[in-house]
Amino acid sequence: MAGIRVNTGSGIDPKMVDQLIEIEHEPIKKVEARKKEINDEHKLFNDLKGLVSTLGTNLNGLRTRQDFYKLKLTSSHPDIIEGTVDNNAPIGTYELEVRHLARTHKLLTQSFADKDTTPVGFGYMTIENEDGESFDVDIDPDRSTLNDVAVQINSLNKGVKAIVINTKEGIEDSDEENYRLIVISEKSGKEAKVTIDPDTTYLEFKEQVTGRNLEMLFEDVKVYNETNKVTELFPGMVLDVKRAEPGTKVNIKIDYDVDKTMENIKKFVESYNKVNEFIDKQFQVDPNTNKAGVLSKDNSLRTLRRALQGSMQFSVNGGKYQTLADIGISTDPKTGNLKYDESKAKQSLSEDYVGVSKLFITSDESTGIGPRLSDAVRNVQSQQSGVIPSKEREYKRILENFDKDIAVKTRQAQQREEGLRRQFAYVEQLISGMNAQGKVLQQKLDGMG
């Protein structure tokens, strides 16, 4: 009798199940690909947002007189007097003469053979600082060395410091006692005096340096100060007095700092051009792809560009400098970038600093580029109505929706995958049982033959 052919497997290729599952994941991949495109676009938009923020920051230095004006102090004798000024200092040239430097009060002990072995006396030492505050330093008759006394004084932090000095350093074969304790007021000036009661200890002190105030002439007026840093002679100026030179006239000149002002103007021009170049690049068509930038369809870029270009159109009535072009800042008609002639700007500032400032700041006569452009930037950054925050909220909403869609589709795909695998397992089991029955039948038929 002819034999019966029995299959030993289900005949279903397992790869077919994987392919079916892969098909179920295709919608997820499409959403993820679109999400990546939006994420890349969002990152690009964040680059623009950073450039706009930098422009706004640089414009902050051009809004008001206080922002724009930069002053400098020049000394005819910087080895005698140097100084700094802020925008409150009065413009002008002033004459000074330094007669005496301020100095601190110093007291010195007698000499000792060493600093850390020989006891220096006994009892206690009463010290009074420049504030009239008294404090005691205990001197142990058996153990207090010069170092011990110095450590005690310094640990109290009472405006007095003590140092052990070696007055014969480097001199060989010296039998003289050469270690001494010097006590110094931490403040200078005539009133900053240290007093040590001579009756409380065997340590003997003598006045090494008498405290003294700084004395100088300012425009032939005597001026005194407790320190050599003069901060309140007049508002906006700090003088650092380095040495006395009686009879030498020092001229200090307070004037506009043209170079520092130009640095701020240059930062503004550069940051403006970076924003303009970014926007312009998005609207340029790539000849290889025949497509513009990914943000070219974004209306917020057009709104931003109109706001920037509109703020540049203004003039100041009266005076030599009425437009930015008059001081070397012009707009390239092809690119929209600002062209900056530094030499012309420097010459303009040197000739009429105040006149040039009116092109940038808010003044009685006009509203310059600083507040105009700064307000435009703030408007596009406004959380309530600005195009940049509005676009940010749109990106957030789109990306959140993508995440929700991906989560739903992933859950559905997992459910379908589980169903397919259960069906495949059931079919496998069913066919396996049929194959087993076929083997038994085959065996019976073989036995009958």
C-alpha positions in Angstrom: 0.0 0.0 0.0 1.3 3.5 -0.8 2.7 5.3 2.2 1.1 8.4 3.6 3.3 11.6 3.6 3.3 13.4 6.9 4.8 16.9 7.5 7.1 17.3 10.5 6.4 21.0 11.0 3.8 23.7 10.6 5.2 25.0 7.4 4.9 28.6 8.5 8.1 30.6 8.1 8.8 32.4 11.5 10.3 35.3 9.5 6.8 35.9 8.2 5.5 36.7 11.7 8.5 39.1 12.2 7.6 40.8 9.0 4.0 41.2 10.0 5.1 42.7 13.3 7.5 45.1 11.4 4.6 46.3 9.3 2.7 47.1 12.5 5.6 49.3 13.7 5.8 51.3 10.4 3.3 54.0 11.6 5.5 54.5 14.7 8.6 55.0 12.7 6.9 57.6 10.5 5.8 59.6 13.6 9.3 59.3 15.1 10.9 60.5 11.9 8.6 63.5 11.8 9.3 64.2 15.5 13.1 64.2 14.7 12.5 66.7 11.9 10.6 69.0 14.3 13.3 68.5 17.0 16.0 69.5 14.5 13.9 72.5 13.5 13.4 73.4 17.2 17.2 73.3 17.8 17.7 75.6 14.9 15.1 78.0 16.2 16.8 77.9 19.6 20.1 79.0 17.8 18.2 82.0 16.5 16.7 82.7 19.9 20.2 82.7 21.4 21.4 85.2 18.8 18.5 87.5 19.4 19.2 87.3 23.2 22.8 88.2 22.6 21.7 91.2 20.5 19.4 92.3 23.3 22.2 92.0 25.9 24.6 94.1 23.7 21.9 96.7 23.2 21.6 97.2 27.0 24.9 99.1 26.9 23.5 101.6 24.4 20.1 102.6 25.8 20.8 105.5 28.2 23.5 108.0 29.0 24.5 105.9 32.0 24.9 102.8 29.7 26.6 104.5 26.8 29.1 106.9 28.4 32.5 105.4 29.2 35.1 107.5 31.0 38.8 107.0 31.7 41.3 108.6 34.0 44.8 109.4 32.8 47.6 110.5 35.2 50.7 112.5 34.1 52.6 110.6 36.8 51.1 107.1 37.2 54.0 106.1 39.5 52.7 108.7 42.0 48.9 108.5 41.4 46.7 106.3 39.4 42.9 106.0 39.5 39.6 104.8 38.1 36.4 106.6 37.3 32.8 105.7 36.6 30.2 107.6 34.6 29.4 110.0 37.5 32.8 111.6 37.5 33.0 115.2 36.1 34.9 115.7 32.9 38.1 117.8 33.3 41.7 118.1 34.2 42.8 118.4 37.8 46.1 119.2 39.6 47.3 117.3 42.7 50.4 117.1 44.8 51.2 114.3 47.2 53.0 115.6 50.3 52.7 112.6 52.7 51.5 109.0 52.3 49.2 107.5 55.0 51.0 105.0 57.1 50.2 102.6 59.9 51.4 102.8 63.5 54.1 100.4 64.4 55.7 99.3 67.7 58.9 97.3 68.2 60.2 95.3 71.1 63.8 94.9 72.3 66.0 92.2 70.8 66.0 88.5 71.8 68.4 85.7 71.0 65.7 83.5 69.4 62.1 83.5 68.5 60.8 80.2 69.8 62.9 79.1 72.9 63.6 81.9 75.3 60.7 83.2 77.5 60.2 86.9 77.0 58.7 87.9 80.4 55.6 87.3 82.5 52.3 88.8 83.4 50.0 90.2 80.7 50.1 92.8 78.0 47.2 95.2 77.5 46.8 96.4 73.9 44.4 99.1 72.8 43.5 99.4 69.1 42.5 102.3 67.0 38.8 101.8 68.0 39.6 102.2 71.7 39.0 98.5 72.3 41.3 96.9 74.9 42.4 93.3 75.1 45.0 91.3 77.1 47.6 88.9 76.0 48.8 86.5 78.7 52.5 86.0 79.0 53.5 82.8 80.8 56.9 83.3 82.6 58.2 79.9 81.7 56.9 79.3 78.2 55.9 82.5 76.3 58.3 83.1 73.5 58.2 85.8 70.8 56.3 83.4 68.5 53.8 82.6 71.3 53.0 86.3 71.8 52.6 86.9 68.1 50.3 83.9 67.7 48.1 85.2 70.6 47.9 88.7 69.2 47.0 87.5 65.7 44.4 85.0 66.9 42.4 87.7 68.5 41.6 89.5 65.2 41.3 92.9 66.9 42.7 95.0 64.1 46.3 94.6 65.2 48.8 92.1 63.7 52.2 90.9 65.1 55.2 89.6 63.3 58.5 88.2 64.5 61.4 89.6 62.4 65.1 88.6 62.2 67.1 91.9 62.0 70.4 90.1 61.2 69.3 87.7 58.5 72.3 86.5 56.4 75.0 88.0 58.7 77.3 85.3 59.9 79.1 85.1 63.3 76.8 87.7 64.9 76.6 87.5 68.6 74.0 90.1 68.9 70.4 89.3 69.7 68.5 89.9 66.6 64.9 88.6 66.9 62.2 91.3 67.6 58.5 91.5 67.7 56.8 94.3 65.7 53.1 95.1 66.3 51.3 96.9 63.5 47.9 98.6 63.3 46.0 97.1 60.4 44.5 100.5 59.6 46.5 103.5 58.5 46.0 107.1 59.5 46.7 109.5 62.4 43.9 108.1 64.6 44.7 104.5 63.9 47.1 104.1 66.9 48.1 101.0 68.9 48.7 101.5 72.6 50.5 98.9 74.8 50.6 99.5 78.5 54.3 99.4 79.5 53.6 98.4 83.1 52.0 95.1 82.4 54.9 93.1 81.1 58.7 93.0 80.9 58.4 93.3 77.1 59.6 96.8 76.2 58.2 98.6 73.1 59.2 101.7 71.4 57.3 103.6 68.7 58.9 102.6 65.4 56.6 104.4 63.0 54.0 107.0 63.9 50.6 106.6 62.2 49.9 109.4 59.8 47.2 110.5 57.3 47.6 110.9 53.6 48.2 114.6 52.9 47.9 116.1 49.4 46.8 119.2 47.6 43.9 119.0 45.2 43.6 122.2 43.2 45.6 123.9 46.0 43.2 122.7 48.6 44.6 120.5 51.4 43.1 117.0 51.5 43.6 114.4 54.2 42.7 110.7 54.1 43.3 107.8 56.5 44.4 105.5 53.7 46.3 105.8 50.4 43.2 104.9 48.5 41.0 108.0 48.2 37.4 107.1 47.4 35.3 110.2 48.4 37.2 113.2 47.1 34.3 113.6 44.6 31.7 111.2 43.2 32.8 108.7 40.6 36.5 108.7 41.2 38.9 106.5 43.1 42.6 107.4 43.5 45.4 105.0 44.3 48.2 107.1 45.8 51.5 105.2 45.5 54.2 107.6 46.8 54.8 111.1 48.1 56.5 113.6 45.9 56.3 117.1 47.4 56.7 119.8 44.8 55.7 117.6 41.9 52.4 118.5 40.3 50.4 115.6 39.0 47.7 116.2 36.4 44.8 113.8 36.2 42.5 114.0 33.2 39.0 112.6 33.2 37.8 112.2 29.6 35.6 110.1 27.4 36.9 106.6 26.8 36.4 106.4 23.0 38.0 102.9 22.6 35.8 101.3 25.2 32.7 102.9 23.7 33.6 101.6 20.3 33.9 98.1 21.7 30.2 98.3 22.7 29.2 99.6 19.3 31.1 96.9 17.6 29.5 94.2 19.7 26.1 95.6 18.7 27.0 95.6 15.0 28.3 92.0 15.1 25.4 90.6 17.0 22.9 92.4 14.7 24.6 90.9 11.7 24.6 87.4 13.1 20.8 87.6 13.5 20.4 89.0 10.0 22.7 86.4 8.4 20.8 83.6 10.2 17.5 84.8 8.9 18.8 85.5 5.4 20.3 82.0 5.2 17.0 80.4 5.9 15.4 82.2 2.9 18.2 81.3 0.5 17.4 78.4 -1.9 20.0 75.6 -1.9 20.8 74.9 -5.7 21.4 71.2 -4.9 18.0 70.6 -3.3 16.1 73.5 -4.7 14.8 74.1 -1.2 15.1 77.0 1.2 16.0 76.5 4.9 13.8 74.6 7.2 12.6 77.8 8.9 11.8 79.6 5.7 8.1 79.1 6.1 8.1 80.4 9.7 6.3 83.7 9.9 8.2 84.6 13.1 11.4 85.1 11.1 9.7 87.6 8.8 8.2 89.4 11.8 11.6 89.5 13.5 13.3 90.8 10.4 10.7 93.5 9.8 11.1 94.6 13.4 14.9 94.9 13.2 14.9 96.7 9.8 12.2 99.1 10.9 14.1 100.1 14.0 17.1 101.1 11.9 15.1 103.8 10.0 15.5 107.0 12.0 17.4 110.2 12.2 18.3 112.9 14.8 17.4 116.5 13.9 20.1 119.1 14.3 23.8 118.6 14.9 26.6 117.2 12.7 25.6 113.6 13.1 22.0 112.9 12.2 22.1 109.3 11.0 24.2 106.2 11.8 25.7 106.5 8.3 27.2 109.8 9.3 29.4 108.0 11.9 30.3 105.0 9.7 27.4 102.5 10.2 25.4 101.8 7.0 23.1 99.0 5.8 24.2 96.8 2.9 21.2 96.9 0.5 21.9 93.4 -0.8 22.4 91.5 2.4 20.8 93.8 5.1 24.0 93.5 7.1 25.5 96.6 8.9 28.8 97.8 7.6 31.0 99.4 10.2 33.8 101.9 9.4 35.7 101.9 12.7 38.0 104.7 11.8 35.1 107.0 10.9 33.3 106.0 14.1 36.4 106.8 16.2 36.9 110.1 14.5 33.2 111.0 15.1 33.4 110.1 18.8 36.6 112.0 19.3 35.2 115.1 17.7 31.7 115.1 19.3 31.2 112.3 21.8 27.9 113.8 23.1 26.5 114.3 19.6 27.3 110.7 18.6 25.7 109.4 21.8 22.4 110.9 20.8 22.2 108.4 17.8 22.3 105.6 20.3 20.6 106.7 23.6 17.4 108.2 24.8 17.9 112.0 25.0 15.8 115.1 25.2 16.2 115.5 21.4 15.6 111.9 20.2 15.3 108.2 20.8 18.3 106.5 19.4 19.0 103.0 18.0 19.7 101.5 21.4 16.2 101.9 22.9 14.5 101.5 19.5 16.1 98.2 18.7 16.1 97.0 22.3 12.4 97.6 22.5 11.9 95.7 19.2 13.9 92.7 20.6 11.9 92.8 23.9 8.6 92.8 22.0 9.5 89.6 20.0 10.7 88.1 23.3 7.5 89.1 25.3 5.9 86.1 27.0 2.4 87.5 26.3 2.6 88.6 22.7 6.2 87.9 21.4 6.7 85.7 18.3 9.6 83.8 19.9 7.7 82.5 23.0 4.7 81.9 20.8 6.8 79.7 18.6 8.3 78.0 21.6 4.8 77.1 22.9 3.9 75.7 19.4 7.0 73.5 19.3 6.2 72.2 22.8 2.6 71.4 21.8 3.6 69.6 18.6 6.3 67.5 20.3 4.0 66.6 23.2 1.4 65.5 20.6 4.0 63.4 18.9 4.9 61.7 22.2 1.3 60.9 22.9 0.8 59.6 19.3 3.9 57.4 19.6 2.7 56.1 23.0 -0.7 55.1 21.6 0.7 53.5 18.4 3.3 51.7 20.4 0.7 50.3 22.7 -1.5 49.2 19.8 1.5 47.6 18.0 2.4 45.7 21.1 -1.1 44.4 21.4 -1.1 43.3 17.7 2.3 41.7 18.2 1.1 39.7 21.2 -2.0 38.6 19.2 0.0 37.5 16.2 2.4 35.5 18.3 -0.5 33.8 20.1 -2.1 32.9 16.7 1.2 31.6 15.4 1.7 29.5 18.5 -1.8 28.1 18.3 -1.4 27.2 14.6 2.0 25.6 15.4 0.4 23.6 18.2 -2.6 22.5 16.0 -0.4 21.4 13.1 2.0 19.6 15.5 -1.0 17.6 16.9 -2.1 16.7 13.4 1.4 15.6 12.5 1.4 13.3 15.5 -1.9 11.7 14.6 -0.6 11.2 11.0 2.4 9.3 12.3 0.2 7.0 14.3 -2.0 6.3 11.3 1.0 5.7 9.2 2.3 3.2 11.6 -1.0 1.3 11.6 -1.1 1.2 7.8 2.4 0.0 7.7 1.4 -2.9 10.1 -1.5 -3.9 7.9 0.8 -4.2 4.8 
